[in-house]
Amino acid sequence: MTITAVNRWKGGEQDAMTDATRKARPIVAKYGAECQLGRINTGTAVGDWLFILRCADWPGYAKCVAGLEADAEWQALVAQVRGMSQLIERNIVVGIDP
């Protein structure tokens, strides 16, 4: 069962947001997760960004979150993103294996 954190951000230029995601990938990978960036193209949140963090399971998610909270490079990157955009919402999606 995968654990996916979906973070919706408003604002931020494309080059800056994609650059931040490129920097985030190796940091997130250190803690056993992967990430990607998407942009909403329909609905009421058109133009908002989705930063998606995916872990294999709950223990992996816990390990990743604990690692990121203690990682100075990650904290600096989050501060940079907060300076150019606003976190609107965060959802945790639990994958179900049929």
RAQUINOR-V800399 format. One record per pair of residues at least 24 apart in sequence whose C-alpha atoms are under 8 Angstrom apart, sorted by the first residue. I is the first residue (numbers start at 1). GAP is how many residues later the second one is. D is the distance in Angstrom with one decimal. If there is no record, write none. Layout:
i: [I I]
gap: [GAP GAP]
d: [D D]
//
This chain:
i: [1 1 1 1 1 1 2 2 2 2 2 2 2 2 3 3 3 3 3 3 3 3 3 3 4 4 4 4 4 4 4 4 5 5 5 5 5 5 5 6 6 6 6 6 6 6 6 7 7 7 7 7 7 7 7 7 8 8 8 8 8 8 8 8 9 9 9 9 9 9 9 9 9 10 10 10 10 10 10 10 11 11 11 11 11 11 12 12 12 17 20 20 23 24 24 27 27 27 28 28 31 31 31 31 32 32 32 33 33 33]
gap: [55 56 93 94 95 96 52 53 54 55 56 92 93 94 51 52 53 54 55 58 89 90 91 92 48 49 50 51 88 89 90 91 47 48 49 85 86 87 88 44 45 46 47 84 85 86 87 42 43 44 45 80 81 82 83 84 40 41 42 43 79 80 81 82 39 40 41 42 76 77 78 79 80 37 38 39 75 76 77 78 36 37 38 73 74 75 69 72 73 64 57 61 54 50 53 41 46 47 36 40 32 33 36 37 28 31 32 27 28 31]
d: [6.5 5.6 6.7 5.0 5.7 6.2 6.9 5.8 4.6 5.0 7.8 6.0 4.9 7.7 5.8 5.2 6.3 5.5 6.4 6.7 6.9 5.9 4.9 6.2 6.8 5.6 4.4 6.3 5.6 5.0 6.5 7.7 5.7 5.1 6.5 6.8 5.7 4.5 6.3 6.4 6.0 4.7 6.6 5.6 5.1 6.3 7.5 8.0 5.5 5.1 6.3 7.1 7.6 5.9 4.4 6.5 6.6 5.6 4.7 6.5 6.0 5.5 5.3 6.3 5.7 5.0 6.4 7.7 6.2 5.4 4.5 5.5 7.4 7.5 4.8 6.4 5.5 5.2 6.6 6.6 7.9 6.7 7.8 6.6 4.5 6.5 7.9 5.2 5.1 7.4 6.9 7.2 7.9 7.2 7.5 8.0 7.8 6.8 7.3 7.4 6.7 4.8 6.2 7.6 6.8 8.0 6.5 7.6 7.7 6.7]
//
